[in-house]
């Protein structure tokens, strides 16, 4: 193998193709098991959305807002929410309808949750 430098690359390529082949066969064997799980009521876990009675605006902000507005909501890719000069109605309209600048619409849809979220944003100092 030391005489021809291409041989190790060919061996690595062949090993990779072999692994892909055997992994695909293994996946085909599990196809029935995966189908049975779906029929038995096992579904993938989804994030539970809190009901209005247990709505936590801070938790929603930490889950949905920090990606754009920064970890402490003082600004990041999106504008800072701390000490905002917007009114409660303006904040509610932005949360509900989004903006052209990248804020997605409908992050909070329920009116009581919308009020709680706007109050939380206004309380940030």
C-alpha positions in Angstrom: 0.0 0.0 0.0 2.9 2.4 0.5 3.7 2.3 -3.2 0.4 3.6 -4.5 -1.1 6.5 -2.5 -4.6 6.1 -4.0 -5.2 2.6 -2.5 -6.0 3.9 1.1 -8.5 6.3 -0.4 -10.2 3.5 -2.4 -10.4 1.4 0.8 -11.9 4.2 2.8 -14.4 4.8 0.0 -15.4 1.1 -0.2 -15.7 1.0 3.6 -18.0 4.0 3.5 -20.2 2.5 0.8 -20.4 -0.7 2.7 -21.5 1.1 5.9 -24.1 3.0 4.0 -25.4 -0.3 2.5 -25.6 -2.1 5.9 -27.2 0.9 7.7 -29.9 1.1 5.0 -30.7 -2.6 5.5 -30.8 -2.1 9.3 -33.3 0.8 8.7 -35.5 -1.3 6.5 -35.7 -3.9 9.3 -36.9 -1.2 11.7 -39.6 0.1 9.4 -42.2 -2.3 10.8 -41.3 -1.4 14.4 -41.7 2.3 13.7 -45.0 1.7 12.0 -46.2 -0.3 15.0 -45.3 2.5 17.4 -47.4 4.9 15.4 -50.4 2.5 15.5 -50.1 1.9 19.3 -50.5 5.6 20.0 -46.9 6.5 20.6 -46.2 9.8 18.9 -43.3 12.1 19.1 -43.2 14.4 22.1 -44.2 17.9 21.5 -43.8 21.0 23.6 -46.9 21.6 25.7 -48.4 25.0 25.3 -49.6 26.3 28.7 -53.3 27.1 29.1 -54.4 30.6 29.7 -54.7 29.9 33.4 -51.1 29.0 33.7 -49.7 31.4 31.1 -46.2 32.6 32.0 -45.1 35.5 29.9 -41.5 35.3 31.1 -41.3 31.7 30.0 -42.7 32.5 26.6 -40.3 35.4 26.3 -37.4 33.1 27.2 -38.6 30.4 24.7 -39.6 32.5 21.7 -38.1 36.0 22.0 -34.5 35.6 23.2 -33.4 34.2 19.8 -33.8 37.6 18.2 -34.1 40.1 21.0 -31.1 38.8 23.0 -30.8 36.8 26.2 -31.8 39.7 28.5 -34.2 41.1 25.8 -32.0 44.3 25.5 -31.5 43.7 21.8 -29.8 41.4 19.5 -30.7 40.8 15.9 -34.1 42.4 16.8 -34.7 45.6 18.7 -34.4 45.8 22.5 -37.5 45.3 24.5 -36.2 46.7 27.8 -37.5 50.2 28.4 -39.5 50.3 25.2 -41.3 53.5 24.4 -44.2 51.7 22.7 -47.7 51.7 24.2 -49.4 48.5 25.3 -51.7 48.6 22.3 -48.7 49.0 19.9 -46.9 46.0 21.6 -50.0 43.9 21.3 -50.4 44.8 17.6 -46.8 43.9 16.9 -47.1 40.5 18.7 -50.3 39.7 17.0 -49.4 40.9 13.4 -45.6 40.9 13.3 -43.5 43.4 11.4 -42.0 43.6 8.0 -38.6 43.6 9.6 -38.7 39.9 10.5 -41.0 39.7 13.6 -43.3 36.7 12.9 -47.0 37.2 13.5 -49.1 35.2 15.9 -46.6 34.2 18.5 -49.3 34.7 21.2 -52.9 34.5 20.0 -55.2 34.5 23.0 -56.3 38.0 24.2 -55.6 37.4 27.9 -52.1 35.9 27.0 -51.5 38.9 24.7 -52.3 41.3 27.5 -50.0 39.4 29.9 -47.2 39.4 27.3 -47.6 43.1 26.7 -47.6 43.8 30.4 -44.5 41.7 30.8 -42.6 43.6 28.1 -43.7 47.0 29.6 -42.4 45.8 33.0 -38.9 45.2 31.7 -36.5 47.9 32.9 
